[in-house]
Amino acid sequence: MQKQEDFRSPRVVIIGAGMTGLLMFIKLREAGITDITLFERKSRLGGTWRDNTYPGVACDVPAHMYTYSFEPNPEWRKRFADGSEIQNYFERVACKYGVIEHIQFNEAVTEAMYEAGHWRIGTSQGRTVQADFLVSATGILRVPKRPDIKGIDGFQGAMFHTAEWDHSVDLTGKRIGVIGTGSSATQVITTLGRQGHDLTVFQRTPQWILSYPNRDYSEQERERCRRNRLRPVITGKIQSFLIEQIGSKAVIGNPVQHAMVSMACKWNLRMNVKDANLRARLTPDYKVGCKRLILSDGYYDAIQRPNVRLITDGIQRITEQGVQTANGEQHALDVIVLASGFDPFAYFRPANIVGKQGVRIAEAWQDKVQAYRSLHLPDFPNFFLMLGPNSPIGNFSVIAISEVQTDYVLQLIRLWQRRRFDEVSAKREAMMSFNRHIKSGMGKTVWVSGCNSWYMDQDGDPAMWPYSWKQWVKEMATPDLNDFHLVSYPELQARPARPDPVRRLESA
Ligand code: NAP
């Protein structure tokens, strides 16, 4: 048996204090690893839920399912929680688990360089930190995408992206234009439309919309959850089961589930939009689920209100006063909301990460943003890209995904602790084989059935997982060590165990 003192304790640096960064910190701590530095570029934790504060922001994954498995939340007020409630949940968890005092706020990782068994990580505060492992927990939809529309910089009114909502702008009596009709836009439009604001909605492509029954949880229901902590867990499990069996299977090629979801969307449109002309303008020409399915129980109602106009002529340019469409019409506006989505392939960038033999991330991803099992980049040892490409993000809880990936990462770290290696990096062949595995399943999914969506990379390959959730969990259960280069460095192997690790923060 290996002696306890032979186990070494790694230094770990985590980039980002959002849902995944907090989770990684908590799980590392649980595993007895204490030398962890968590960098957060902003002054508050929460990631997506901190940044997205637009009117109506909510999660379309049921709340008891969108919860850490180890921290059920009897306090959810609605079946689908509002963004601010989710933000409060993460802040509560960060306090309860003692994460908050370890976060280096207002400090972004700007660069990282790998040198034989170590990462040297530079930050926006001019500090350099050394670490054995570097974890990117920057989320998927972090970098807002500004639409490439002629004249956009000349607009004289207020203009902001949904993820950068300017709350200093008073919307009362303003003519508001919304560019886009994705998940963020539909939540904004439904909320502002119901409040009676003057809205002009610029739709480039119609979306399939599934109506979902949101409802408040009563005080009695919350009390029952407080008294019986299994209650919210079971509710979450039932929700996960239904979403997995119906929603997830519908998009990966199961014809029965797909027909059910399609019918529900088409029924929703038919029942809620009586005007045939408007219905035609709102009807997509692609399959349900090709673009990410939108869940909304009020969008069709909002779009038919007298204070809301749907514009389906393409935008020609943005002028000083508003938007000019292809038919020459001028739409005078005071505020333009850019609900134009995100760059899902940015990940931790613009941080410049340099792997073995000086390979820069820009070179590694020059042809394709790819990773073995979503997490590993060949040439970038001891680096984990959480929620990387081909994570099963299609209509499932990203918390569950991050939990599975965290367990997987911890297994590799445990092997490092036992000195099985100093350096672990995916073999290039393993990544190519993983890509082939992905590609061979993609053909039957709805994502490649003929539409443009943010899922697609530059080659038109969806960065999605084309198989079932169950299969993904099975494949992620244990890292296959045959797929890695495992390297040991004599000088590191000889290093004594550090029972009481000391964080080294050096001034640059
Ligand atoms: P999105 O789904 O990428 O939608 C962007 C919208 O902007 C689309 O309607 C797009 O039109 C339009 N657009 C982009 N560039 C344009 C241009 N130059 N001219 C005209 N229209 C343009 O972005 P999102 O709504 O922010 O949602 C992104 C993802 O975030 C969602 O799919 C979801 O995964 C997540 N999200 C989740 C929730 C939730 O409830 N959990 C809420 C918000 C967001 P085209 O369709 O023609 O490209």
Boltz pocket constraint, residues with backbone or C-beta under 6 A from the ligand:
constraints:
  - pocket:
      binder: B
      contacts: [[A, 58], [A, 59], [A, 60], [A, 61], [A, 141], [A, 147], [A, 148], [A, 149], [A, 162], [A, 179], [A, 180], [A, 181], [A, 182], [A, 183], [A, 184], [A, 185], [A, 187], [A, 202], [A, 203], [A, 204], [A, 205], [A, 292], [A, 315], [A, 339], [A, 340], [A, 341], [A, 342], [A, 452], [A, 454]]
      max_distance: 6.0
